[in-house]
């Protein structure tokens, strides 16, 4: 089999489906989204109802996963925490993608001074890690999901813009854009109806990748006590609340929340990389 034939077969296999790992990732994401939507309704017990007599007790009766360090049902807290965790990550990814896409398209279209100014501002933002911005936001606005989410979104915008700007520049240089400009199409109409749709696959791919990053960073911020505040159910908060149990030999609270985060982040990141790979192949 020649190299060319092997390359064609490989590309067809990639385009034919997601594969076992892809479908597994899709199933994990579907379950996580389902829990975020109906988890607080289907939870078997009140996630905030504490009973210290059951602190760090394992599986008991209808309490499938047992109890946390405060005697709260662990499964109920995982189900209720899915909504907070996924909603926060989705908010960060959405803000970063919308702002990054807008900046990328505007700078690619107008270029010149606009592009230089935007690049200078983004270079400044590159110097500040997301968690550092979250600490500053918590000091100014107070700890919480909103302040942490906004800080992370601002930190992610330069990364999104850098990737999308290259694709937008390539699309801007296409002959059909020049032809439509000659026909009198306005810049806004060209960008909204042609340029953005043609890079939409890459935008979606970047959104999924940013979602995974946001989940990890929000969990870290909540672990530091600057994000979601206990006793509200959240996977990052559960990792933080389980520290004492972990030191005493009861790791289930921290471990179960960490496994949920790793599973969802891995699944979303894998799907995002597959989408990005397909977007790059389609632009060739």
C-alpha positions as CSV (number, residue, x, y, z in Angstrom):
1,X,0.0,0.0,0.0
2,X,1.4,3.3,-1.0
3,X,1.9,6.3,1.3
4,X,-0.8,8.2,-0.6
5,X,-3.3,5.4,-0.3
6,X,-2.6,5.0,3.4
7,X,-3.1,8.7,4.0
8,X,-6.4,8.6,2.1
9,X,-7.6,5.6,4.2
10,X,-6.6,7.2,7.4
11,X,-8.5,10.4,6.5
12,X,-11.6,8.4,5.6
13,X,-11.4,6.6,8.9
14,X,-11.1,9.8,10.8
15,X,-14.1,11.3,9.0
16,X,-16.2,8.1,9.2
17,X,-17.0,8.4,12.9
18,X,-15.8,9.2,16.4
19,X,-14.5,5.7,17.2
20,X,-14.9,3.9,20.5
21,X,-13.1,6.6,22.5
22,X,-15.1,9.4,20.8
23,X,-18.5,7.7,21.5
24,X,-17.4,7.1,25.1
25,X,-16.4,10.8,25.5
26,X,-19.8,11.8,24.0
27,X,-21.6,9.5,26.5
28,X,-19.7,11.0,29.4
29,X,-20.5,14.6,28.3
30,X,-24.2,13.6,27.7
31,X,-24.5,12.1,31.3
32,X,-22.8,15.2,32.8
33,X,-25.2,17.6,30.9
34,X,-28.1,15.5,32.0
35,X,-27.0,15.6,35.6
36,X,-26.6,19.4,35.3
37,X,-30.1,19.8,34.0
38,X,-32.1,17.3,36.1
39,X,-29.5,16.3,38.8
40,X,-30.8,18.7,41.5
41,X,-34.3,17.3,40.9
42,X,-33.5,13.6,40.8
43,X,-31.1,13.7,43.8
44,X,-32.2,11.1,46.4
45,X,-31.5,13.4,49.5
46,X,-31.0,17.0,50.4
47,X,-27.4,17.7,49.5
48,X,-27.0,20.2,52.3
49,X,-28.7,18.2,55.1
50,X,-25.9,17.4,57.5
51,X,-25.8,14.7,60.2
52,X,-22.4,14.5,62.0
53,X,-23.2,11.1,63.4
54,X,-22.7,9.8,59.8
55,X,-19.6,11.8,59.0
56,X,-17.3,9.9,56.6
57,X,-19.4,6.8,56.8
58,X,-19.3,4.6,53.7
59,X,-22.2,3.1,51.7
60,X,-25.2,2.7,54.0
61,X,-28.7,1.6,53.0
62,X,-29.9,3.8,50.2
63,X,-26.9,6.1,50.5
64,X,-25.0,4.4,47.7
65,X,-21.7,6.4,48.0
66,X,-22.0,7.1,51.7
67,X,-21.5,10.4,53.4
68,X,-19.0,13.3,53.4
69,X,-17.2,14.8,56.4
70,X,-20.3,16.7,57.4
71,X,-22.6,13.7,57.2
72,X,-24.2,14.8,53.9
73,X,-25.2,12.3,51.2
74,X,-22.3,12.2,48.8
75,X,-24.2,11.1,45.7
76,X,-26.7,13.9,46.1
77,X,-24.0,16.4,46.4
78,X,-22.3,15.1,43.3
79,X,-25.6,15.3,41.3
80,X,-26.4,18.8,42.6
81,X,-22.8,20.0,42.1
82,X,-22.8,19.1,38.4
83,X,-25.1,22.0,37.6
84,X,-22.8,24.6,39.4
85,X,-19.6,23.1,38.0
86,X,-20.8,22.8,34.3
87,X,-22.7,26.1,34.3
88,X,-19.6,28.0,35.6
89,X,-17.3,26.4,33.0
90,X,-19.9,27.0,30.2
91,X,-20.2,30.7,31.2
92,X,-16.4,31.2,31.0
93,X,-16.1,29.4,27.7
94,X,-19.0,31.3,26.2
95,X,-17.8,34.8,27.2
96,X,-14.2,34.0,26.0
97,X,-15.4,32.6,22.7
98,X,-17.8,35.4,21.9
99,X,-15.3,38.1,22.8
100,X,-12.4,36.3,21.2
101,X,-14.3,35.6,17.9
102,X,-15.4,39.3,17.7
103,X,-11.8,40.6,18.3
104,X,-10.3,38.0,15.8
105,X,-12.8,38.9,13.0
106,X,-12.5,42.7,13.6
107,X,-8.7,42.7,13.7
108,X,-8.4,40.4,10.7
109,X,-10.8,42.5,8.6
110,X,-9.5,46.0,9.3
111,X,-5.8,45.2,10.1
112,X,-3.4,48.1,10.5
113,X,-3.8,50.2,13.6
114,X,-6.8,48.2,14.8
115,X,-4.8,45.0,14.6
116,X,-1.7,46.5,16.3
117,X,-3.7,48.0,19.1
118,X,-5.6,44.8,19.8
119,X,-2.4,42.8,19.7
120,X,-0.8,45.1,22.3
121,X,-3.7,44.8,24.7
122,X,-3.8,41.0,24.3
123,X,0.0,40.7,24.9
124,X,-0.6,42.5,28.2
125,X,-3.4,40.0,29.1
126,X,-1.1,37.1,28.3
127,X,1.1,38.2,31.2
128,X,-1.6,37.5,33.8
129,X,-2.5,33.9,34.6
130,X,-6.2,33.2,35.0
131,X,-6.0,32.2,38.7
132,X,-4.1,35.4,39.5
133,X,-6.8,37.5,37.9
134,X,-9.4,35.5,39.9
135,X,-7.6,36.4,43.1
136,X,-7.6,40.0,42.1
137,X,-11.3,39.8,41.2
138,X,-12.2,38.1,44.5
139,X,-10.4,40.9,46.4
140,X,-12.3,43.6,44.5
141,X,-15.8,41.9,44.0
142,X,-15.7,39.3,46.7
143,X,-15.3,35.5,46.3
144,X,-17.9,33.8,44.2
145,X,-18.6,32.1,40.9
146,X,-19.4,35.3,39.0
147,X,-16.1,37.1,39.9
148,X,-14.0,34.0,39.3
149,X,-15.8,33.3,36.0
150,X,-15.3,36.8,34.6
151,X,-11.6,36.8,35.6
152,X,-11.0,33.5,33.8
153,X,-12.9,34.6,30.7
154,X,-10.8,37.7,30.4
155,X,-7.6,35.5,30.8
156,X,-8.8,33.1,28.1
157,X,-9.7,35.7,25.5
158,X,-6.1,36.2,24.2
159,X,-5.7,32.4,23.6
160,X,-9.0,32.2,21.7
161,X,-8.2,35.3,19.7
162,X,-4.8,34.1,18.6
163,X,-6.1,30.9,17.2
164,X,-9.2,32.4,15.5
165,X,-7.3,35.4,14.1
166,X,-5.2,33.2,11.9
167,X,-8.2,31.4,10.5
168,X,-10.0,34.7,10.0
169,X,-7.0,36.2,8.2
170,X,-6.9,33.2,5.8
171,X,-10.6,33.5,5.2
172,X,-10.3,37.3,4.7
173,X,-7.8,36.7,1.9
174,X,-10.1,34.4,-0.1
175,X,-11.2,35.5,-3.5
176,X,-14.9,35.2,-2.8
177,X,-14.5,37.9,-0.1
178,X,-13.0,40.3,-2.7
179,X,-15.7,39.4,-5.2
180,X,-18.5,40.2,-2.7
181,X,-16.8,43.5,-1.7
182,X,-16.9,44.5,-5.4
183,X,-20.6,43.7,-5.5
184,X,-21.2,46.1,-2.6
185,X,-21.6,43.8,0.3
186,X,-20.9,45.6,3.6
187,X,-18.2,44.4,6.0
188,X,-20.7,43.4,8.7
189,X,-22.7,41.4,6.2
190,X,-19.6,39.6,4.9
191,X,-18.4,38.8,8.4
192,X,-21.7,37.6,9.8
193,X,-22.9,35.6,6.7
194,X,-19.7,34.3,5.3
195,X,-16.5,34.7,7.4
196,X,-17.8,33.6,10.8
197,X,-19.8,30.6,9.4
198,X,-16.7,29.4,7.6
199,X,-14.6,29.3,10.7
200,X,-17.5,28.1,13.0
201,X,-16.0,24.6,13.3
202,X,-12.8,26.0,14.7
203,X,-14.8,28.3,17.0
204,X,-16.8,25.3,18.4
205,X,-13.5,23.4,18.9
206,X,-12.0,26.2,20.8
207,X,-15.1,26.5,22.9
208,X,-14.9,22.9,24.0
209,X,-11.2,23.2,24.8
210,X,-11.8,26.4,26.8
211,X,-14.6,24.6,28.6
212,X,-12.2,21.9,29.9
213,X,-9.7,24.5,31.0
214,X,-12.4,26.4,32.8
215,X,-13.6,23.4,34.7
216,X,-10.1,22.7,36.0
217,X,-9.3,26.4,36.9
218,X,-12.7,27.0,38.6
219,X,-12.2,23.8,40.6
220,X,-8.8,25.1,41.7
221,X,-10.2,28.6,42.5
222,X,-13.0,27.0,44.6
223,X,-10.4,24.8,46.3
224,X,-8.6,28.0,47.4
225,X,-11.9,29.4,48.7
226,X,-12.3,32.1,46.1
227,X,-15.0,30.6,43.9
228,X,-18.2,28.8,44.9
229,X,-18.7,28.9,48.6
230,X,-19.5,26.0,50.9
231,X,-22.1,24.5,51.6
232,X,-23.2,25.0,48.0
233,X,-22.7,21.8,46.1
234,X,-19.8,22.1,43.6
235,X,-17.2,19.6,42.6
236,X,-14.3,21.9,43.4
237,X,-15.8,22.7,46.8
238,X,-16.2,19.0,47.5
239,X,-12.5,18.5,46.8
240,X,-11.7,21.2,49.3
241,X,-14.2,20.0,51.9
242,X,-12.8,16.5,51.7
243,X,-9.2,17.5,52.7
244,X,-9.8,16.6,56.3
245,X,-11.3,13.3,55.5
246,X,-8.4,12.6,53.1
247,X,-5.9,13.1,55.9
248,X,-7.9,10.7,58.1
249,X,-8.1,8.0,55.6
250,X,-11.5,8.8,54.1
251,X,-10.7,10.0,50.5
252,X,-14.1,9.3,48.9
253,X,-15.4,12.9,49.0
254,X,-12.4,14.4,47.3
255,X,-11.7,11.4,45.1
256,X,-15.3,11.1,43.7
257,X,-15.4,14.9,42.8
258,X,-12.0,14.7,41.3
259,X,-12.9,11.7,39.2
260,X,-16.0,13.5,37.9
261,X,-13.9,16.6,36.9
262,X,-11.2,14.5,35.2
263,X,-13.8,12.4,33.3
264,X,-15.7,15.4,32.0
265,X,-12.6,17.4,31.1
266,X,-11.0,14.5,29.3
267,X,-14.1,13.8,27.3
268,X,-14.7,17.4,26.3
269,X,-11.1,18.0,25.5
270,X,-10.9,14.9,23.3
271,X,-14.1,16.0,21.4
272,X,-12.7,19.5,21.0
273,X,-9.4,18.2,19.6
274,X,-11.3,16.0,17.1
275,X,-13.3,18.9,16.0
276,X,-10.2,21.1,15.7
277,X,-8.5,18.4,13.6
278,X,-11.4,18.2,11.3
279,X,-11.6,22.0,11.0
280,X,-7.9,22.1,10.0
281,X,-8.4,19.3,7.4
282,X,-11.4,21.1,5.9
283,X,-9.3,24.3,5.4
284,X,-6.6,22.4,3.5
